[in-house]
Amino acid sequence: MTNRIELAQVIVVLPTYNEIGTLEAVVAGVTAHGYRLLIVDDASPDGTGALADRLSRSQPLVSVLHRPAKEGLGPAYAAGFAAALATGPEIVCQMDADLSHDPAQLPDLVAAVGAGADLAIGSRLGPGGAIVDWPRWRRLLSRWGNRYARFALGIPHRDLTSGFRGFRSPALAVLDPGSARANGYCFQIEMAWRAHAAGLDIIEVPITFTERRSGSSKLGGGIVAEAMWLVTRWGIARRLGRATPVRTQNGRPATEEEGLK
């Protein structure tokens, strides 16, 4: 499968909010691989959207989706995924716009999906993964949050909150991101749980995650609280038998997971 994937059949979805300091470098890094890039801007007040438009006019691989307001990471990804899938790619990738995710590692995700995975997660926490320049509290929060999510939801994979991922397009469509409940980074956990419950082939690819060099983190107390609440709620529902895994046909998902609604 890897050899037959054309570069134009890979599209990267990039949500932005106040990322004017890093956007140009991320765009250069992604398009250097020949991949298409969809920037999803939530009306950034710092001019990120205008810069995205200028870059799209000069680079045919770049397109921009403007959203009217900041509504959260989950809705931004849901809108971006829908727009990306409408263009008919074989692989849809996602990444952060602050250079925490190195565009040079995108081919590793693409290769994993091209080799047969439905979802490739860029893992900071598994063997070979690394986190650079995070304070101790962020490391502890990430590790504790991932362990709790794995325990609550019964998912074996280590880095459920990673935002550096590649999807096989039909698998992403079945996960129905538009129906996700999470607005913040818990969206990543929710998509991983849906993929696991659907019986998708999930692989973790080691990556190096580097703390942002520009702008400010979007992580706040409300986002952490949302993740705790939703994961706990889903975990209880799972143990009570109310979270029904997606039925499959011929080893592929056939219907949406009702237990996540």
TASUL-V595624 format. One record per residue. N is the residue number from 1. RES is the residue in one small letter. PHI is phi in radians with two decimals (999 if undefined). D_FIRST is the distance of its C-alpha to the first C-alpha in Angstrom with 2 decimals. Layout:
# TASUL-V595624
((N/RES/PHI/D_FIRST) (N/RES/PHI/D_FIRST))
This chain:
# TASUL-V595624
((1/m/999/0.00) (2/t/-1.04/3.81) (3/n/-1.17/5.60) (4/r/-1.61/5.56) (5/i/-1.34/6.64) (6/e/-1.44/10.35) (7/l/-1.01/12.81) (8/a/-1.21/14.80) (9/q/-1.54/12.25) (10/v/-1.99/13.11) (11/i/-2.23/16.64) (12/v/-1.90/18.86) (13/v/-1.70/21.81) (14/l/-2.25/24.92) (15/p/-1.23/28.09) (16/t/-2.33/31.26) (17/y/-2.69/34.89) (18/n/1.01/37.23) (19/e/-2.11/34.67) (20/i/-1.12/36.31) (21/g/-1.29/36.66) (22/t/-2.13/32.98) (23/l/-1.02/31.17) (24/e/-1.07/31.32) (25/a/-1.17/29.87) (26/v/-1.14/26.95) (27/v/-1.04/26.24) (28/a/-1.08/26.42) (29/g/-1.17/24.07) (30/v/-1.26/21.34) (31/t/-1.23/21.71) (32/a/-1.08/21.80) (33/h/-1.47/18.01) (34/g/1.49/17.86) (35/y/-1.45/16.89) (36/r/-1.36/19.03) (37/l/-2.34/21.64) (38/l/-1.98/23.70) (39/i/-1.56/26.94) (40/v/-1.98/28.72) (41/d/-1.83/32.34) (42/d/-1.67/34.94) (43/a/0.99/37.97) (44/s/-1.03/38.28) (45/p/-1.33/41.95) (46/d/-1.59/41.31) (47/g/1.65/39.82) (48/t/-1.03/36.12) (49/g/-1.09/35.48) (50/a/-1.15/37.47) (51/l/-1.11/35.66) (52/a/-1.04/32.30) (53/d/-1.09/33.68) (54/r/-1.10/34.84) (55/l/-1.14/31.52) (56/s/-1.19/29.76) (57/r/-1.24/32.32) (58/s/-1.70/31.67) (59/q/-2.28/27.87) (60/p/-1.12/25.88) (61/l/-1.38/22.78) (62/v/-1.84/25.08) (63/s/-2.30/26.44) (64/v/-2.31/28.90) (65/l/-2.01/29.74) (66/h/-1.66/33.35) (67/r/-1.90/34.62) (68/p/-1.25/38.40) (69/a/-2.81/38.95) (70/k/-1.36/37.64) (71/e/-2.08/36.66) (72/g/2.08/34.51) (73/l/-1.14/31.02) (74/g/-1.03/29.80) (75/p/-1.05/30.96) (76/a/-1.12/29.64) (77/y/-1.16/26.10) (78/a/-1.04/26.45) (79/a/-1.15/27.58) (80/g/-1.16/24.92) (81/f/-1.10/22.06) (82/a/-1.07/23.64) (83/a/-1.16/24.00) (84/a/-1.16/20.48) (85/l/-1.09/18.96) (86/a/-1.14/21.39) (87/t/-1.55/19.71) (88/g/1.35/16.51) (89/p/-1.36/13.83) (90/e/-1.51/10.34) (91/i/-2.32/11.38) (92/v/-2.04/15.07) (93/c/-1.90/16.63) (94/q/-2.40/20.29) (95/m/-2.82/22.82) (96/d/-1.40/26.57) (97/a/-1.74/28.47) (98/d/-1.81/30.94) (99/l/1.23/28.95) (100/s/-1.14/28.88) (101/h/-1.71/25.10) (102/d/-1.45/24.23) (103/p/-0.98/21.92) (104/a/-1.12/21.05) (105/q/-1.65/19.14) (106/l/-1.00/16.83) (107/p/-1.02/14.03) (108/d/-1.17/14.24) (109/l/-1.17/13.55) (110/v/-1.07/10.65) (111/a/-1.12/9.10) (112/a/-1.14/10.07) (113/v/-1.22/8.62) (114/g/-1.08/5.18) (115/a/-1.46/5.86) (116/g/2.28/7.17) (117/a/-1.22/10.43) (118/d/-1.45/12.22) (119/l/-2.47/14.57) (120/a/-1.93/14.82) (121/i/-1.80/18.52) (122/g/-1.27/19.96) (123/s/-1.75/22.72) (124/r/-1.49/26.12) (125/l/-1.85/27.69) (126/g/-1.47/25.54) (127/p/-0.97/25.62) (128/g/1.56/25.11) (129/g/-1.44/25.64) (130/a/-2.67/28.74) (131/i/-2.17/31.01) (132/v/-1.98/33.24) (133/d/1.23/36.62) (134/w/-1.47/36.68) (135/p/-1.17/40.17) (136/r/-1.01/40.80) (137/w/-1.15/41.23) (138/r/-1.21/37.79) (139/r/-1.09/36.20) (140/l/-1.14/38.28) (141/l/-1.07/37.54) (142/s/-1.13/33.77) (143/r/-1.17/33.88) (144/w/-1.13/36.43) (145/g/-1.06/34.68) (146/n/-1.19/31.39) (147/r/-1.12/33.29) (148/y/-1.12/35.23) (149/a/-1.12/32.21) (150/r/-1.07/30.54) (151/f/-1.16/33.85) (152/a/-1.17/34.60) (153/l/-1.81/31.27) (154/g/1.23/30.17) (155/i/-1.82/26.89) (156/p/-1.40/26.07) (157/h/-1.35/24.12) (158/r/-1.40/26.30) (159/d/-1.92/25.69) (160/l/-1.41/25.87) (161/t/-1.73/27.48) (162/s/-1.07/24.97) (163/g/-1.78/24.21) (164/f/-1.90/21.26) (165/r/-2.54/18.14) (166/g/-2.29/14.69) (167/f/-2.11/13.87) (168/r/-1.25/11.27) (169/s/-0.97/13.55) (170/p/-1.06/14.56) (171/a/-1.18/15.43) (172/l/-1.07/17.48) (173/a/-1.08/19.25) (174/v/-1.16/20.35) (175/l/-1.19/21.81) (176/d/0.89/24.17) (177/p/-1.00/25.04) (178/g/-1.13/27.99) (179/s/-1.69/29.83) (180/a/-1.10/29.68) (181/r/-1.55/33.12) (182/a/-1.40/32.75) (183/n/-1.73/33.71) (184/g/-1.65/33.36) (185/y/-1.16/30.97) (186/c/-1.08/31.19) (187/f/-0.97/28.63) (188/q/-1.13/26.03) (189/i/-1.12/27.48) (190/e/-1.09/27.57) (191/m/-1.16/23.91) (192/a/-1.15/23.05) (193/w/-1.14/25.53) (194/r/-1.04/24.20) (195/a/-1.11/20.67) (196/h/-1.13/22.26) (197/a/-1.13/24.58) (198/a/-1.40/21.87) (199/g/1.35/20.17) (200/l/-1.23/16.98) (201/d/-1.45/14.87) (202/i/-1.93/16.37) (203/i/-2.27/16.04) (204/e/-1.80/18.52) (205/v/-1.93/17.84) (206/p/-1.13/21.20) (207/i/-2.36/22.62) (208/t/-1.86/26.06) (209/f/-1.79/27.82) (210/t/-2.04/30.86) (211/e/-0.97/33.75) (212/r/-0.97/34.13) (213/r/-1.77/36.29) (214/s/-2.53/37.47) (215/g/1.35/38.58) (216/s/-2.23/39.21) (217/s/-1.15/37.24) (218/k/-1.58/36.86) (219/l/-1.30/37.26) (220/g/-2.36/40.58) (221/g/-1.06/42.53) (222/g/-1.13/41.66) (223/i/-1.19/37.92) (224/v/-1.13/38.47) (225/a/-1.10/40.84) (226/e/-1.06/38.41) (227/a/-1.10/35.76) (228/m/-1.06/38.39) (229/w/-1.12/39.70) (230/l/-1.18/36.46) (231/v/-1.10/34.93) (232/t/-1.11/38.29) (233/r/-1.08/38.57) (234/w/-1.14/35.13) (235/g/-1.12/35.85) (236/i/-1.13/39.17) (237/a/-1.06/37.70) (238/r/-1.09/35.10) (239/r/-1.26/37.92) (240/l/-1.55/40.01) (241/g/1.35/37.27) (242/r/-1.69/36.97) (243/a/-1.73/33.36) (244/t/-1.62/31.44) (245/p/-1.07/27.74) (246/v/-1.17/25.46) (247/r/-1.26/25.36) (248/t/-2.19/22.08) (249/q/-2.28/21.10) (250/n/0.99/18.62) (251/g/1.38/17.52) (252/r/-2.19/16.91) (253/p/-1.06/19.72) (254/a/-2.04/22.18) (255/t/-2.40/25.03) (256/e/-1.35/26.09) (257/e/-1.36/27.73) (258/e/-1.25/31.43) (259/g/-1.19/32.62) (260/l/-1.60/31.52) (261/k/-1.53/33.78))
